[in-house]
């Protein structure tokens, strides 16, 4: 597909070669796995110096209790031709976050891109339960992990980002503005509130960064084939289509690299301020910037979910990827 659709062998728009983010410095907060890891890799591939933070290291695990580590993420960035520094940090701890930004300032003297991808709340998600049926302690923990972490990180990072015009904050969420305009009862009140709050945080930061020449955007993946999702279906990225036999709508799923390419394309766009305060999707950005997923397709998951799955139609990805 690369020769005919304007993308190179990595699925990025603009052809092979080049480093559009060379000289830029990026902090990907929550880069241990999933979309955060892929975003770190694609920003590094595009030339940015990447700082990858998270709680899980080769010597300690977070409450997610997953094997992926921030050291592995840094190694993947380097394998993609980029430069990366892994820093263990709990983004609920202001002192640890302050130390991260002070280190970046001391080593780089600038910060151009902040990706707030901290989450870790999946372990507290309970499907199909109402507010009063959920654990209050776990629900409030989910909000702390999904919202407070973003606020704390932006609080310390924004003064550094705003030193120079052109700064970008990417707030990672789940769901387009249209999808989240309706209450997502299946995932519960706390999850729903966390993801909507992050969208509002992007709007707030976009407004407050404007005078310094910066912008903030919320980005959502589609149905993400994260490490956790692949494990849940008992498949790998190499044979993920085998899961379609059990969940036909999984045909619309996308690799984490797809979201990584969306964020890298957004960061490299000199006109990215046109997206300020908005919530954009990986599929929507692919149509604008021309990148593809790892299989050469362009899945548009949120349009598919609205028009096919949630509409009760049989699974058929024709015209959606």
N, C-alpha and C positions, 0 to 999 in steps of 0.2 A: 504493500500500500504506500510505502514511503515515497516512491517515484511519482505517484499520481495524485497524492492528496496534499503535497507540500510539507510532509513531515519527514524527519530523519529516522534512522533505525531505532531510536529510542522512543519514537512516537511523539517527539516534540515538534512544534511548528517551526518553520523557518529553515529546514534543511540541516545537513550535517555540519559539524564544526561550530566554533564560536563559544563564547562564554559570556552571555549577556549580563550576568550578575557578578562578573569579576570586579573585585574591589568592594563589594558589599559584604556586610556582616549580618548574619541571621542568628537569632535565638529561637530554637524550636523547643518550647516548654511542653514536656510530655511526649518525648521522642522515642520512648522505649519500644513501641510496637505499633501495628496498625497504620492509620493514616499519618500519625506523627512521624513514625520512622520513615515512611515513604516520602513525606514532604522534606525531611532532612536530606535524604538521598538526592532528590531531584533538585533542591536548592544548591547542594554541593556540586552536582553534575553541571549545573548552569554557571558555576564559578564562585558562588558565595562561600565565605568562610563561615562554617556552621558550628554553633554551640548547641549540643544536644543534652537536655536535662531530663531527669526522671528519678524515680525512687528505687527501681530494680537494677542492681548491679550484679557482678559476678560473686559478690560476697553477701548480698542481702536482697530480700524480696519484699515487695509491697504486699498489701492485703489481697491484691489480685492473684498472687501466688502463681505467676506465669514464669516460664523459663527465659523469655526474651530480656536482654539487658541493654543498657545505654552504651556499654562498650561495644557490643555487637553492632549497634546502629552506627557508631562512629567508624567502625571498620567497613561497613557497607558503603558509607559515604566515600571513604578513601578508595574502595574498590571501584567506585564509579568515577574516579578521577578527581574527587573533591578533597577538601581539607575539613577536618572535624575535630572537635574537642568534646569529650563526654564529661559532664559534671553531675555528680549525684546531688539531688536537691529535692526536698519536700516543699512544694509550692504553697502549702498552708502555713509554712514557717516564714514570717517576714524577714527574719535575720538571714536565713539561708538564701532567700531570693535576693535580698540586698547584696549579699556576698557574690552572687552570680553576676549581677549587673556591674558591680564594682570591679570584678575580675575582667569582664569584657571591656570596660572602659580603660583599665590599666593596660591590657594587652592590645587593644585595637583602637581605642580612642573614639569609637563611634559604634552605633547600632542602627542598622537600616531597616531590618525586618524582624518583627516579633510575631511568632505563631503561637497563639494560646490554644494548645491542644490537650491540656491537662484534663483528665477525666477520672478513670478508675472506678466509676460508679456502677459498672455493669453487675458487679457482685451483689449489689443491693436492689437490683431491678426485680420486681415481682409482677408477673403479668396477670391482668384481669382482676386486680384487687382495688377496692375503693379506699379513699384517704383514711377513713377510720379503721379500715381493716389492715392497713400497713403498719409496720414497725415505725414509730415516731423517731426513735434513735437512729435507725438505719436510713430513714428518709432524710433527716436533717444532715446526716453524714454525706449522703449523696449530693445534697445541695452544696455543702461545703466543698466537696471535691470538684463539683462541676461549675460552680460560680465564684466562690470566694478565691479559689486558686487563680482564676483569670484576673480578678480585680487586684489581688496582691501583686501579681506579676506585672501588670500594666502600671500599677502605682510606681514601682521602682524602675521600670524600663522606659516609660514615656519621656522622662526628662532627658535621657540619653538619646532616644530616637528623635526628639524634637529639636536637637541642636542644629540639625541641618534639614533643609526642605527635602521632601520626597520620601519621608518615612512611611512605613506600611505596617499596620497591625492586622493580622488575620485571626479572627475568632472562629474556631472550629465548632460546628454545631451539628445537629441531626435534624434534617427537615427543612424544606423550603419555607418561605414566608407564607405561601398559600397553604401548604400542608399543615403548618403549625398554627394557622388561624383557627383551625378546628382542634378541639381537645382530643389528645391522643390517649383515650381511655385504656387502651390495651397495655400501655407501659406504665400507667399510674401517674398520680399527681406530681410527685417529686421529680421524676424523670422529665415529664412534660415541662414543668416549671424551670428546670435547669436549662433545658435546650432553648426555650423561648427567651430566658433571661440573657443568655449569651448573645442572641440576636440583638436584643435591646442594647447590650453593652457595646456592640459594634457601632450601632447608631450613635450612641453617646460619644464614643471616642472619635468617630468621624467628625462630629460637630466640634469637639474640643481641640482636635489636631489641625483643623482647617487653617487657622491663623499661622501655624508654623509650616504650612505647605505639606502636611502629611494627610494620610487617610486611613480609614479602618473599614474592613469588609468582613462579613460573616460568610463562611464557606461550608457547605455540606456535601459529604460523599453521597452516593446512592447506596444500594445494598452492598455493603463492603465485605469483601472476602478477607477479613482480618484473620490473624492466626487463630484467634478464639473461635471465629465463625467456622473456619475450615475444620478445626478440631470437633466442633459440635456436630458437623455433618460427616465426620470420619473420612475426610478427603484432604488432598493437598492442592496447592495451586496448579500443579501439573495435571491433575485429574479431576478438577472441581466439577466438571460437567456430569460426573457420575452422581452427584447429589441431586441433579434435576429429576432423577427417577423418583426420589422421595419428596421433593418439593419443587414442582414444575416451575413455579415463578422465580426460582433461583437462577433461571436462565438470564435474567436481567442483571445479575450481580456483576461487580467490577472489582478489579484488583486495587490495592492501596496505591499503586503507582499512578493510577488514573487521577486520583486526588492530588498526589504529589506534583504531577505535571500541570494540574490546574493552578496550584499555588505558585509554581515556578513561572508559569506564563503570566499570571497576574502581577507578580513582582517585577517582571521584566518589561511590562507594558508602561511606556511613558505617560499614557493617558489613563492610568488605573484609577484616577480620582473620579472617573465617570461612574464607578461602582460604589462610591463612598456611602457607607451606612446601609447598603443593601445586603441581602442574603442571596448568594449565588450558589449554583450546584456544579459539580464536576462535569455533568453532562451538558449543562448550559454553557459552561466555559469552553468545552471542547468544540461546540458549534462556532463560537466566536474566534477562538485562537487556533483551531485546526489540529490540535494534538489528538492522539489516539490512546486507547488502552493497550496493554501488552500484546493482545491478540490482533491488533489493527482495527478493532471496532470502536464505535463511539456510543456506549450504552447511555441511554437517557432514562435513568431509573425512576425519577420522580414523576415524569410524564407517564411512564408505563404503569406505575403503581396507581395513579389516579384514574387512568383510562382503562386499565385491564384488571389488575388484581383487586383493587378496592371496588371496582364496578362489578365484580363477580363474573368476569368473563374468563374463558379458558386461557391457560398460559400460552402465549404466542408472542415471541419477541420480534417478529417480523416488523421492520420499520422503526424499531426502538433501539437498535444497536448496530 
